[in-house]
Amino acid sequence: MALMDCLGRNVSEHYCTWSEISCNEPGSVISIELDSNFGSGPYDLGNLDFSSFSNLARLIIRGWLLEGRIPKQIGMLSNLAHLSLRGNYLNGTLPVSLTNLTKLVVLDLYENNFTSTIPSQIGNLKNLLHLDLSQNQFSGLIPSSLGSMVNLTYLDLTLNNFIGSIPSSLELSNLQKLMVLNLADNDLGGSIPLNITNLKYLEHIDLSKNRMTGVVITLKGCPKLHYLDLSSNNFVGEALTYGDFLFNLWFLNQSENHLTTTVPTDPPNTALSNRLFHHLIIILPVIVGICFLLLGWVLLAHRSQGYKDQFELANFKTWRCVAFDIEIMTGTICV
């Protein structure tokens, strides 16, 4: 069944008028967005004629009952910047031609049935900001070429079958812009890379449900963390506390490890109170300063009003004196 047939459009209508399609001024398709189909399906991505979409920048087909493999012809979409095929039933391996789409900014293949390893050429996607390959059946090692994605801010490989350790390329300063790192529910071993502290923008780390070992105090060098889940591993040594992260942390889970202190050290409500107190210490002097400025302004205004009242009273007394003299001169006195 052809993918576009399910839209049920009148063939007399130009496709550029369809709500799912956007075109540029000359009439070339630049965006296809299909979301949450509940029709009969299944549909085959290979039925799209990729050669007809040379200017396509967005291809979003989410929850559309897609089956089969991603065709290698997808590499013909040289202007593609956003590719999302999440929530389908796609399977097989990722075609190497996918890594030719060097203008990609978003690659989202969440919740499909992809298998085998991720091609090492994925490192060619140096403009990528968002990479989500979670909830698939990828296996093997996490490719070290991910470290070439210097603009990456979001990396999610959760719920796959990856083995080995976090590659050394991810522990260096290559991924300086990375904010979210999700590697949970795999079969990863090894320790937390020491140089993970070079990733100064990290706010979210989830390494839960793996077989990782070693200490966790390495992460004290990531003070901007808001979310940290290290549960269900084999970590040892000293546990972390909310205070280790300048009270920026609002979620900490270190359960089901071999750590030496109570986990978590501070309950979440205590951590929140500490954060509020920390920010209050910074804000309170500013508030007090503003209050003093307002008080000074009120006093100055009141003082100015006092001078004005005295001046008016003096004028009033002078006027009364003048009026009295006039009344004496005329022989009349007003009481």
Buried (B, 14 or more C-beta within 10 A) or exposed (E): EEBBEBBEBEEEEEBEEBEBBBBEEEEEBBBBBBEEBEEEBEBBBBEBEBEEBEBBBBBBBBBBBBBBBBBBBBBBBEEBBBBBBBBBBBBEBBBBBBBBBEBBBBBBBBBBEBBEBBBBBBBBBEBBBBBBBBBBEBBEBBBBBBBBBBBBBBBBBBBBEBBEBBBEBBBBEBBEBBBBBBBBBBEBBBBBBEBBBBBEEBBBBBBBBBEBBBBBBBBBBBBBBBBBBBBBBBBBEBBBBBBBBEBBBBBBBBBBBEBEEEBBBBEEEEBBEBBEEBEEEEEEEEEEEEEEEEEEEEEEEEEEEEEEEEEEEEEEEEEEEEEEEEEEEEEEEEE
